[in-house]
Amino acid sequence: MASSIDPGGTEALPRVPIEPVPGAADGTILRLRGVGKRFPGVQALQDVSLEIARGEAHVLLGENGAGKSTLINLLAGIYIADEGEITFDGRPYRPRTPLDAYRAGIRVVHQELNMLSYLTVAENLLFESLPQRHGLVNYPEMNRRAADLLSQVGLEISPTTPVERLGVAQTQLVEIAKALCYDSKLLILDEPTATLTSKEIERLFGILRQLKEKTVTIIYISHRLHEIYEVGDRVTVLRDGQVVATRPLAGLAIADIVRMMVGRSIKAEHTFREGVQVGDEVLRVEGLRRTASMPEVSFNVRRGEIVGVAGLVGSGRTEAMRAVFGADPSFAGSIFVDGALVKIASPRDAVRHGLSLLTEDRKNQGLMLGLSCVENITITDLAKVSHLGLLHAAAEKSAASALIDELHIKTPSIYQTVRNFSGGNQQKVVIAKWLFRGAKVLICDEPTRGIDVGAKEEIYELLWDLAAAGRGIIFVSSDLPELLGICHRIIVFAHGRVVGEVKRADFDQHRILALAYEEYDLEPSN
Amino acid sequence: MSQATEPDPAERSGQRWSRVLQFLVRDAGVALALVLIVIFFAFTAPYFATSENILKIFVQIAINTVLASGMTFVILTGGIDLSVGSVLALCTVIGALIMTNPDIPVAISIPLALLGCMGTGAACGALNGFVCERWKVPSFIVTLGMLNVASGAARVVSNNATITGLPQSFVDFGNAIVGGVLPSIFLIAVGVIAVGWFILRFTVFGRFIFAIGTNEEAVRLSGHAPRNYKIAAFTISGLTAGTAAMVYLLRLNVGSPIAGAGYELNAIAAVIIGGTSLSGGKGSIIGTLVGACILQVLSTGLQLFGIGDNFKPIVIGAVIVLAVILDSYRDRFLRTLETR
């Protein structure tokens, strides 16, 4: 199947004009013209123009960071567009708050469900307009209306059930029921099936079809490419904050969709450093399972090697890395460091065996923001700068200063608190703290996220220096070109397991992306 | 050098000024407030600035200072210890029972009482910490439970009676005034503060207390077990409660199951006024000493000022809240200094 993807030539993809959808004769409900949104350091959306027909189910696709969430948040009134025009239902639409969006008839079911979990289903459903009598809540009326809404989405639960007792799927359906009760004209679903079982997905699709019959317009976001054909009429692909194309789904091959999503050229090619000696295996993970029901995960890394880990957000990459490091408990699995079986039940064990983890969430898990640069660096091994429990201030200062110089951490004073450091500098402090400990393996989870381009290059160089010095590096990233640029090989996660491994000689964006989306069976690449 | 390039002289002197300003606001702010309050009362209340009165203040702050020094450790890790008042009561009863036991000679009973007080306190504190960490219960709840448990235990042990008749040498030591100005129990309190300061400032353990209060998860993911340090912090708080019980016996010469009621709140107030953040990670034990002084100076000063006992708590309550409000302004100010 992989051969059906046309390698290269993706840049030349023409932008097709928006075609009218059959059955949507009464026009366009939502129109975006030149919409743009900037965040500090990144253009999240640029010149986005889009037309959604009344009563259609429109699928929005794109890689992580392509701008889907930003777009939804603009429509939901969570962000405000910097430029461009939006018209909804024939009127100019400029929501300033989520309430504006509700009033206009737009309802968003976010990926993270926002429920008042201690209140009942009925209270959640009708929270924004509780039926009242003499200024008191009219509970019988509220529960009657809630029961009616629940039956519309085929959910057989009592309206008086507290939401916290519901499963994820049920909660999701309650969210959708909530959207129904406000006569929403446009329903936006952000990855509604990510956590559902196939049976629950079937039911969801059934409900969506019913909604379409009632001419409710649907915008649907998903990472599961095969399922979008079940509900979608048309698809719009976003890439780097811009619209690549809008196409009718009928007759469109998955391969074409993947091609539209990729297509970014590899800019970071030069960062790969040739001639670094790859040595013995330093870490091997075998049959790691986080819970009894999770699939097994196995991978390894050698000294001097940078191993990329690709996969969609939610594919289990971060969770697997945390389990290896002992940050979260795991159910089963063996970990070998330098060929010897080791027991890792906590980060303490992991660090003792020479592992280190640069967490995805730098500020909340990697750093102590209120403490100084020095204190953040030496925390990993205070025994090195103390004697009989007493800190040796001079030793601490010189050890930290050496690392600050070596890593080019820019700070007016080594005693400066790291709170005000730039993202790149903060990441370097995290690397410094693991160097101070003398870690053999660096597991880096999204090490360049939120860091400007120049600092990214510095981080790559730094990681290469560390690899050249005989350390093993695991590099988790959502940025595929980045991985292709610096890694020896890339392992791909999907649905909690390793679905493939690609060697540098066989690097190919389509292939890796296809693996991540798990749409193709690829022969093992070696 | 990869650090910032050498600043020119003007910039350097600007930096020096901002550093002086930082010191005044961050480190000396609370002390400055204390000095201002003292000056105010010295000029407005005639009796305030007499040596007799100052001596009295020194005697009165001793117990609270000792309690608050241990409390500082717990609050720095982000916890709270509501049990110190009733743990103190339990310890006074145990200490007094040991010292009034006619079968034990005085030379042995006094050190034994000290050991009993500190041991009991430390055990209560360790239990607090262990329960908090083992079952992940908020320290507010656990120590609220201990508040009741220790109070009940004090009644059981004492048979609900006040215990008097402590050895004369012990009583004399409690009344001793070193050099005519420094009461013995005040010196004990200052000693406890000094030890606490040393631990927080110079030891690996002290570093962990601040680190955990700043970001416990980051400490855990750096390869440490924060729970051990947190249990230790509670143990220290219990230990100082036991020490404070000895100070209580030295000062009031009775062991009582109803001693120390409400002391925990005074201790917390001293820590907070002293600039330690309730969410942990930021503060100092010297600040705690100053905070305890401010509380007592206010209390005494207001009394001398002719403000009735009924109004006093209103003023002190307002001061506690005001201190925290000022503290948040101070933080904001320091941050703008840093980013400048």
Interface residues (C-beta under 8 A of the other chain):
Chain A: F325 A327 S346 P347 R348 A350 V351 R352 L357 T359 N364 Q365 G366 L367 M368 L369 G370 L371 E375 I379 T380 L382 A383 S386 G389 L390 L391 I404 D405 H408 I409 K410 T411 P412 S413 I414 Q416 T417 R419 N420 K433 R437
Chain B: M1 S2 Q3 A4 F202 T203 V204 F205 R207 F208 F210 A211 T214 N215 E217 A218 V219 R220 L221 S222 G223 H224 A225 G281 K282 R335 E338 T339
